[in-house]
Amino acid sequence: MQKALSASEEKEERMRQENEFFKKRMESLGKVNQEQRHKVEELNSLLKRLGLEKDEDDAEISERDYESFRSIFQNCIDAIKAKPKPKKKVIRIEFSVENNFSLQKLLDDLDERENKDNSFLLRDLSFHKDKHFHASKLIVDWVIKFGAALDEGGPTKHFFSEVWAQLETLKVHAFGVEVELFEESPVGAMPTSDEKLRCEGIKNIEPDVVEIIVGKAKRYYRAIGRIMFHSLVRGFVVSSTAMPRFYRNVIFRECDLQDSRYKHMKVIKDLDTTGYKLSEMYDDLDEDSSEIFITKTLHDQFIVLRSIAINSLKEGLTLDGYADLSVVLRTMPEKAISDLLFAPPDTNVADVFKVFKPIFSIDGIEQEQISDNQKFFFEKIFKIVIREKTEEDSLFLPNFLCFVTALTFLPHSLARPGYEILVEFHSSIDGAEARPESKTCANALILPGHAYNCDKELFVRLLTESLFEMKENNFSDD
């Protein structure tokens, strides 16, 4: 039988484990920094070879400019919403998805229904001679049910979050042939090439099967564009992993690499983040010309030869021209589009702390002692736990955000200046071990008024249980 440790020995063992943890973490960071430095040196070398090392980055955007861009984009959305509707007006679209949501299964099931798809994610929008007859159905509010969860906003946000997270695994299949619609990259989902969609690497494939694969791929890409459009109409930002910066320029701003609006240095920097070996591609050129490399080689590789995916995503995003967002977006710098319409690529604890808004004694009980305990808990226990758990586990923060807001990310502060996560203390909640709850429609974390009597270990255990239950059920009721 193992001998119990004394208090001093326990403390010493705990310190040893903490030191070991930080030692491994520093070693890991050292390797990451070394790899990052090598990548930067390689990029700078390529820019120098292309004669682009002296080009200037895009100018910084002022808060006043952001305010102007926000207003312009919102006016565009309002104008789209105000367009005349068909006489048979649809107030909202409702559809249910399983708790363990699969984007693949949703689109496969909808595709089998053909014209009975009441979500209008895959259906053609035309009716008789009206090309956009059903377009308004993708502008009205959606009501999405995850199992028994009532949609007051939370399930819809969670649906969007899950869609972005599952893009890189989305496929089309027919007659035993399976093709991935997106390539994985360090910065998000890259639309796959026309060559792969046409199954050119598969021997003896029937032309009819290729036609079916390409047709289905177009519908699925179009559906993703429509989901992206609806997310923006509802005022939500899109996950940064849904589209790399390069394709935000191509799809949202309608740039190509022969377009002076997309600076060549920015092209190289944006494509470099996707993990493609641009230096090796440049070495393979017969002619040493930066102009040919960018406007021909890269233009063909990343735009022309991926036109099926790009054009279908555009068709979905604009509802086949009914809601032409690019009219206003093509005049904005890509940085403004990324900051206003997409989440930042990394969310850290400091960002989350900035949007916390504690509300003490929410039930109207103004006992000074209770309020003081809640304030102490919020500053000295709650925030410290969030910071420590984030340092221990890279998935903790996105899981915590999902639990409270139904999204795994935050919007940029300049995109949603008033964005808040409420931390509410409810004195009416009984039970010493009442778990933290959430109301995702309001971005609110609900805690008992007793604030766990400032017991840190108890709070950590109960919060962990709440997050575990959320992951097990895929989504907690709103």
C-alpha positions as CSV (number, residue, x, y, z in Angstrom):
1,M,0.0,0.0,0.0
2,Q,1.4,3.4,-1.0
3,K,2.3,5.7,1.9
4,A,0.2,9.0,2.0
5,L,2.2,12.1,1.4
6,S,2.6,14.8,4.0
7,A,1.3,18.3,3.4
8,S,4.8,19.6,2.6
9,E,5.5,16.6,0.4
10,E,2.2,17.2,-1.5
11,K,3.2,20.8,-2.0
12,E,6.6,19.8,-3.2
13,E,5.1,17.2,-5.7
14,R,2.7,19.8,-7.0
15,M,5.5,22.3,-7.6
16,R,7.5,19.6,-9.4
17,Q,4.6,18.8,-11.7
18,E,4.0,22.4,-12.4
19,N,7.7,23.0,-13.2
20,E,7.6,19.9,-15.5
21,F,4.5,21.3,-17.3
22,F,6.1,24.7,-17.9
23,K,9.4,23.2,-19.0
24,K,7.6,21.1,-21.7
25,R,5.6,24.1,-22.7
26,M,8.7,26.3,-23.1
27,E,10.4,23.6,-25.2
28,S,7.3,23.3,-27.4
29,L,7.2,27.1,-27.8
30,G,10.9,27.1,-28.7
31,K,10.3,24.6,-31.5
32,V,7.3,26.6,-32.8
33,N,9.3,29.9,-32.8
34,Q,12.1,28.3,-34.6
35,E,9.8,26.9,-37.3
36,Q,8.0,30.3,-37.6
37,R,11.3,32.1,-38.0
38,H,12.3,29.7,-40.8
39,K,9.0,30.4,-42.6
40,V,9.4,34.1,-42.3
41,E,13.0,34.0,-43.6
42,E,11.7,31.8,-46.6
43,L,8.9,34.3,-47.3
44,N,11.2,37.3,-47.2
45,S,13.6,35.6,-49.5
46,L,10.9,34.9,-52.0
47,L,9.6,38.5,-51.8
48,K,13.2,39.7,-52.5
49,R,13.6,37.4,-55.5
50,L,10.2,38.8,-56.8
51,G,11.3,42.4,-56.3
52,L,8.5,42.9,-53.8
53,E,10.3,43.3,-50.6
54,K,10.0,47.1,-50.6
55,D,6.3,47.1,-51.4
56,E,4.2,48.7,-48.6
57,D,1.5,46.8,-46.7
58,D,-2.0,48.1,-46.8
59,A,-2.6,51.3,-44.8
60,E,-4.0,51.0,-41.3
61,I,-7.8,51.5,-41.1
62,S,-9.0,54.1,-38.6
63,E,-12.0,53.5,-36.2
64,R,-13.9,56.2,-38.2
65,D,-13.3,54.2,-41.4
66,Y,-14.5,51.0,-39.8
67,E,-17.6,52.8,-38.7
68,S,-18.2,54.0,-42.2
69,F,-17.6,50.5,-43.6
70,R,-20.0,49.0,-41.1
71,S,-22.6,51.5,-42.1
72,I,-22.1,50.9,-45.8
73,F,-22.4,47.1,-45.4
74,Q,-25.5,47.4,-43.1
75,N,-27.2,49.7,-45.6
76,C,-26.5,47.1,-48.3
77,I,-28.1,44.3,-46.1
78,D,-31.1,46.6,-45.3
79,A,-31.6,47.2,-49.0
80,I,-31.6,43.5,-49.8
81,K,-34.1,42.9,-47.0
82,A,-36.4,45.6,-48.4
83,K,-36.6,44.2,-51.9
84,P,-40.2,43.3,-53.0
85,K,-41.2,39.8,-51.9
86,P,-43.5,37.3,-53.8
87,K,-47.1,37.4,-52.8
88,K,-46.8,34.2,-50.9
89,K,-44.5,35.6,-48.2
90,V,-42.5,33.2,-46.0
91,I,-42.1,34.5,-42.5
92,R,-39.4,32.1,-41.5
93,I,-37.9,28.7,-42.4
94,E,-37.8,25.9,-39.9
95,F,-35.7,22.8,-40.0
96,S,-34.4,20.3,-37.5
97,V,-31.0,18.7,-37.2
98,E,-29.7,16.0,-35.0
99,N,-27.9,16.7,-31.7
100,N,-24.7,15.2,-33.1
101,F,-24.9,17.5,-36.1
102,S,-23.3,16.4,-39.4
103,L,-23.1,18.9,-42.2
104,Q,-22.4,16.0,-44.6
105,K,-25.6,14.2,-43.6
106,L,-27.6,17.3,-43.8
107,L,-26.6,18.2,-47.3
108,D,-26.8,14.5,-48.5
109,D,-30.4,14.2,-47.1
110,L,-31.5,17.6,-48.6
111,D,-30.0,16.6,-52.0
112,E,-32.1,13.5,-52.1
113,R,-35.3,15.5,-51.6
114,E,-34.6,17.6,-54.8
115,N,-37.5,20.2,-55.1
116,K,-38.9,19.2,-51.7
117,D,-36.0,20.8,-49.9
118,N,-37.9,23.4,-47.8
119,S,-34.6,24.9,-46.4
120,F,-33.8,26.1,-49.9
121,L,-30.1,25.5,-49.3
122,L,-29.8,23.3,-52.4
123,R,-32.8,24.1,-54.5
124,D,-32.8,26.3,-57.6
125,L,-34.2,29.8,-56.7
126,S,-36.1,30.2,-60.0
127,F,-39.9,29.7,-60.6
128,H,-41.4,30.1,-64.1
129,K,-39.7,33.2,-65.5
130,D,-38.6,34.7,-62.2
131,K,-34.9,33.8,-61.7
132,H,-35.0,34.9,-58.0
133,F,-38.5,33.9,-57.0
134,H,-37.3,31.9,-53.9
135,A,-34.4,34.2,-53.0
136,S,-36.3,36.0,-50.2
137,K,-36.7,32.6,-48.4
138,L,-32.9,32.7,-47.7
139,I,-33.2,36.2,-46.1
140,V,-35.9,35.6,-43.6
141,D,-35.0,34.2,-40.1
142,W,-34.3,30.5,-39.8
143,V,-35.5,28.5,-36.9
144,I,-33.1,25.6,-36.3
145,K,-33.8,22.9,-33.8
146,F,-31.1,20.7,-32.3
147,G,-33.1,17.9,-30.8
148,A,-35.4,19.4,-28.2
149,A,-33.6,22.7,-28.0
150,L,-35.9,25.7,-28.6
151,D,-34.3,28.2,-31.0
152,E,-34.3,31.6,-29.5
153,G,-31.0,32.4,-31.3
154,G,-28.6,29.9,-29.7
155,P,-29.2,26.8,-31.9
156,T,-28.9,28.9,-35.0
157,K,-25.5,30.3,-33.9
158,H,-24.4,26.8,-33.0
159,F,-25.5,25.6,-36.5
160,F,-23.3,28.2,-38.1
161,S,-20.3,27.3,-35.9
162,E,-20.6,23.6,-36.7
163,V,-20.9,24.3,-40.4
164,W,-17.6,26.2,-40.4
165,A,-15.9,23.6,-38.3
166,Q,-16.9,20.8,-40.7
167,L,-16.1,22.4,-44.0
168,E,-12.8,20.7,-44.5
169,T,-14.4,17.2,-44.2
170,L,-17.3,17.9,-46.6
171,K,-17.4,15.5,-49.7
172,V,-19.6,14.5,-52.6
173,H,-20.0,10.9,-53.6
174,A,-21.7,8.9,-56.3
175,F,-21.5,5.3,-57.5
176,G,-18.5,4.5,-55.1
177,V,-16.6,7.7,-56.1
178,E,-15.9,10.2,-53.4
179,V,-14.3,13.7,-53.8
180,E,-13.4,16.2,-51.1
181,L,-14.7,19.7,-51.6
182,F,-12.1,21.5,-49.6
183,E,-8.4,21.1,-48.9
184,E,-7.1,21.5,-45.4
185,S,-4.7,24.4,-44.8
186,P,-3.3,26.1,-41.7
187,V,-5.7,29.1,-42.3
188,G,-8.9,27.4,-43.3
189,A,-10.8,25.5,-46.0
190,M,-9.3,25.9,-49.5
191,P,-11.8,25.1,-52.4
192,T,-10.6,22.1,-54.3
193,S,-9.4,22.0,-57.9
194,D,-11.5,21.4,-61.0
195,E,-9.2,18.5,-61.8
196,K,-10.2,16.7,-58.6
197,L,-13.9,17.5,-59.0
198,R,-13.8,16.1,-62.6
199,C,-12.1,12.9,-61.2
200,E,-9.2,13.2,-63.6
201,G,-7.0,11.1,-61.4
202,I,-9.5,8.2,-61.5
203,K,-9.1,5.6,-64.3
204,N,-12.0,4.4,-66.4
205,I,-14.6,6.6,-64.8
206,E,-17.8,7.0,-66.7
207,P,-18.6,10.5,-68.0
208,D,-22.1,10.3,-66.5
209,V,-20.6,9.8,-63.0
210,V,-18.3,12.8,-63.5
211,E,-21.3,14.9,-64.5
212,I,-23.2,13.8,-61.3
213,I,-20.2,14.5,-59.1
214,V,-19.6,18.0,-60.6
215,G,-23.3,18.8,-60.4
216,K,-23.6,17.7,-56.8
217,A,-20.4,19.7,-55.9
218,K,-21.8,22.8,-57.4
219,R,-25.0,22.5,-55.3
220,Y,-23.0,21.8,-52.1
221,Y,-20.7,24.8,-52.7
222,R,-23.7,27.0,-53.5
223,A,-25.3,25.8,-50.2
224,I,-22.2,26.8,-48.3
225,G,-22.3,30.3,-49.9
226,R,-26.0,30.6,-49.0
227,I,-25.3,29.7,-45.4
228,M,-22.5,32.2,-45.3
229,F,-24.9,34.8,-46.7
230,H,-27.6,34.1,-44.2
231,S,-25.0,34.2,-41.3
232,L,-24.0,37.7,-42.4
233,V,-27.6,38.9,-42.8
234,R,-28.3,37.8,-39.3
235,G,-25.4,39.9,-38.0
236,F,-23.0,37.1,-37.2
237,V,-19.4,36.9,-38.2
238,V,-18.0,33.9,-40.0
239,S,-15.2,31.7,-38.6
240,S,-11.8,32.6,-39.9
241,T,-11.3,28.9,-40.8
242,A,-14.2,29.1,-43.3
243,M,-12.2,31.0,-45.9
244,P,-8.5,32.0,-46.1
245,R,-7.8,35.6,-46.7
246,F,-6.7,34.9,-50.3
247,Y,-10.2,33.7,-51.2
248,R,-11.9,36.5,-49.4
249,N,-10.2,38.8,-51.9
250,V,-11.3,36.5,-54.8
251,I,-14.8,35.8,-53.7
252,F,-15.9,38.8,-51.6
253,R,-14.0,41.5,-53.4
254,E,-14.0,39.8,-56.8
255,C,-10.3,40.3,-57.3
256,D,-8.1,38.3,-59.6
257,L,-4.3,38.3,-59.8
258,Q,-4.4,40.6,-62.8
259,D,-6.3,43.2,-60.7
260,S,-4.4,46.2,-59.3
261,R,-6.6,46.2,-56.3
262,Y,-4.9,43.1,-55.0
263,K,-1.2,44.0,-54.4
264,H,1.3,41.5,-55.5
265,M,3.1,41.4,-52.1
266,K,-0.2,40.8,-50.4
267,V,-1.0,38.0,-52.8
268,I,2.3,36.2,-51.9
269,K,1.8,36.8,-48.2
270,D,-1.8,35.5,-48.2
271,L,-1.0,32.4,-50.3
272,D,2.1,31.7,-48.1
273,T,-0.1,31.3,-45.1
274,T,-2.0,28.4,-46.8
275,G,1.1,26.2,-46.7
276,Y,1.8,26.0,-50.4
277,K,5.5,26.0,-51.3
278,L,5.6,29.1,-53.4
279,S,9.4,29.2,-53.6
280,E,9.4,25.8,-55.2
281,M,6.7,26.8,-57.6
282,Y,8.7,29.8,-58.6
283,D,11.9,27.7,-59.1
284,D,9.9,25.5,-61.6
285,L,9.2,28.5,-63.8
286,D,11.0,28.5,-67.2
287,E,11.1,32.3,-67.1
288,D,12.4,34.3,-64.2
289,S,9.5,36.9,-64.0
290,S,7.5,37.9,-61.0
291,E,4.8,39.3,-63.2
292,I,4.3,36.0,-65.0
293,F,4.6,34.1,-61.7
294,I,1.8,36.0,-60.1
295,T,-0.6,37.0,-63.0
296,K,-0.2,33.7,-64.8
297,T,1.1,30.8,-62.7
298,L,-0.6,31.7,-59.4
299,H,-3.7,33.1,-61.1
300,D,-4.2,29.8,-63.0
301,Q,-3.3,27.5,-60.1
302,F,-5.5,29.2,-57.4
303,I,-8.3,30.8,-59.4
304,V,-8.8,29.6,-63.0
305,L,-8.2,25.9,-62.1
306,R,-10.6,26.1,-59.1
307,S,-13.4,28.0,-61.0
308,I,-16.1,25.4,-60.3
309,A,-15.8,25.9,-56.5
310,I,-15.2,29.6,-56.7
311,N,-18.1,30.4,-59.1
312,S,-20.5,28.2,-57.1
313,L,-19.6,29.8,-53.8
314,K,-20.1,33.2,-55.4
315,E,-23.5,32.1,-56.7
316,G,-24.5,31.0,-53.2
317,L,-23.2,34.1,-51.5
318,T,-25.0,36.5,-53.8
319,L,-28.2,34.3,-54.2
320,D,-27.3,34.1,-57.9
321,G,-27.1,37.9,-58.2
322,Y,-30.2,38.8,-56.2
323,A,-28.0,40.0,-53.3
324,D,-24.8,41.3,-54.9
325,L,-22.7,42.0,-51.8
326,S,-19.6,42.5,-54.0
327,V,-21.0,45.8,-55.2
328,V,-20.1,47.4,-51.9
329,L,-17.4,44.9,-50.7
330,R,-15.2,45.3,-53.8
331,T,-14.6,48.9,-52.8
332,M,-13.4,48.0,-49.3
333,P,-9.9,46.8,-48.4
334,E,-9.6,43.1,-47.6
335,K,-8.6,43.9,-44.0
336,A,-11.9,45.7,-43.4
337,I,-13.8,42.8,-44.8
338,S,-11.9,40.3,-42.7
339,D,-12.3,42.3,-39.5
340,L,-16.0,43.1,-40.1
341,L,-17.3,39.9,-41.5
342,F,-14.9,37.2,-40.2
343,A,-13.7,36.3,-36.7
344,P,-10.1,36.9,-35.8
345,P,-7.9,33.8,-36.3
346,D,-6.9,33.6,-32.7
347,T,-9.0,34.5,-29.6
348,N,-7.1,34.9,-26.4
349,V,-8.0,35.3,-22.7
350,A,-7.4,39.1,-22.9
351,D,-9.9,39.4,-25.7
352,V,-12.5,37.4,-23.7
353,F,-11.9,39.4,-20.5
354,K,-12.6,42.6,-22.4
355,V,-16.1,41.5,-23.3
356,F,-17.1,40.1,-19.9
357,K,-19.8,42.2,-18.1
358,P,-20.6,41.0,-14.6
359,I,-24.0,41.6,-13.2
360,F,-24.2,41.1,-9.4
361,S,-27.2,40.2,-7.3
362,I,-29.4,40.0,-10.4
363,D,-32.6,39.0,-8.4
364,G,-32.7,42.3,-6.6
365,I,-31.2,41.1,-3.3
366,E,-29.0,43.9,-2.3
367,Q,-27.2,42.3,0.6
368,E,-23.8,43.9,0.7
369,Q,-22.0,40.8,1.9
370,I,-23.4,38.7,-1.0
371,S,-22.4,41.4,-3.6
372,D,-18.9,41.6,-2.2
373,N,-18.5,37.9,-2.4
374,Q,-19.7,37.9,-6.0
375,K,-17.2,40.7,-6.9
376,F,-14.4,38.9,-5.2
377,F,-15.3,35.6,-6.9
378,F,-15.5,37.3,-10.4
379,E,-12.1,39.0,-10.1
380,K,-10.0,36.6,-8.0
381,I,-11.4,33.2,-8.8
382,F,-13.5,33.2,-12.0
383,K,-11.1,35.1,-14.2
384,I,-8.1,33.2,-12.8
385,V,-9.8,29.9,-13.5
386,I,-10.5,30.9,-17.1
387,R,-6.9,32.0,-17.6
388,E,-5.4,28.8,-16.0
389,K,-7.7,26.4,-17.8
390,T,-6.8,28.2,-21.1
391,E,-3.1,27.7,-20.4
392,E,-3.6,24.0,-19.6
393,D,-5.8,23.2,-22.6
394,S,-5.9,24.9,-26.0
395,L,-9.5,23.7,-26.5
396,F,-10.8,25.1,-23.3
397,L,-11.5,28.7,-24.5
398,P,-13.4,27.7,-27.6
399,N,-15.4,25.2,-25.6
400,F,-16.2,27.8,-23.0
401,L,-17.2,30.3,-25.6
402,C,-19.4,27.7,-27.3
403,F,-21.1,26.9,-23.9
404,V,-21.9,30.6,-23.3
405,T,-22.5,32.0,-26.8
406,A,-23.0,29.0,-29.0
407,L,-20.0,30.1,-31.1
408,T,-16.4,29.1,-30.6
409,F,-15.0,32.5,-31.5
410,L,-15.5,36.2,-30.9
411,P,-16.1,39.0,-33.4
412,H,-13.5,41.6,-33.9
413,S,-13.9,44.5,-31.5
414,L,-14.2,46.9,-34.3
415,A,-16.9,44.8,-36.0
416,R,-19.2,44.6,-33.0
417,P,-18.1,47.4,-30.6
418,G,-20.9,46.7,-28.1
419,Y,-20.4,42.9,-28.0
420,E,-20.7,41.5,-24.4
421,I,-20.6,38.2,-22.6
422,L,-22.8,38.6,-19.4
423,V,-21.7,36.9,-16.2
424,E,-24.9,36.9,-14.1
425,F,-25.1,36.0,-10.4
426,H,-28.7,34.8,-9.6
427,S,-29.4,34.8,-5.9
428,S,-32.5,32.7,-6.6
429,I,-30.5,29.7,-7.7
430,D,-30.3,27.2,-4.8
431,G,-27.9,24.4,-4.2
432,A,-24.3,24.5,-3.1
433,E,-23.3,22.5,-6.1
434,A,-25.5,24.2,-8.7
435,R,-23.7,23.9,-12.1
436,P,-23.0,27.0,-14.2
437,E,-25.6,27.4,-16.8
438,S,-25.9,29.5,-20.0
439,K,-28.3,31.3,-22.1
440,T,-26.7,31.4,-25.5
441,C,-29.3,33.6,-27.2
442,A,-28.2,36.4,-24.8
443,N,-24.5,35.4,-24.5
444,A,-25.0,34.9,-20.7
445,L,-23.3,32.7,-18.2
446,I,-25.6,32.0,-15.2
447,L,-24.0,31.5,-11.8
448,P,-25.6,31.0,-8.4
449,G,-25.7,34.1,-6.1
450,H,-23.6,32.3,-3.4
451,A,-20.7,32.3,-5.9
452,Y,-19.8,28.8,-4.6
453,N,-18.7,30.6,-1.4
454,C,-15.5,31.5,-3.3
455,D,-14.5,27.8,-3.4
456,K,-12.2,27.6,-6.4
457,E,-11.9,23.8,-6.6
458,L,-15.7,23.4,-6.4
459,F,-16.2,25.9,-9.2
460,V,-13.6,24.3,-11.4
461,R,-15.2,20.9,-11.0
462,L,-18.7,22.1,-11.7
463,L,-17.7,24.2,-14.7
464,T,-15.8,21.2,-16.1
465,E,-19.0,19.1,-15.7
466,S,-21.1,21.7,-17.5
467,L,-18.7,21.8,-20.4
468,F,-18.4,18.0,-20.6
469,E,-22.2,17.7,-20.7
470,M,-22.4,20.3,-23.5
471,K,-19.9,18.3,-25.6
472,E,-21.7,15.0,-24.9
473,N,-25.0,16.4,-26.0
474,N,-23.4,18.5,-28.8
475,F,-25.7,21.4,-27.8
476,S,-27.3,22.4,-24.5
477,D,-30.8,23.7,-24.5
478,D,-31.1,27.4,-24.9
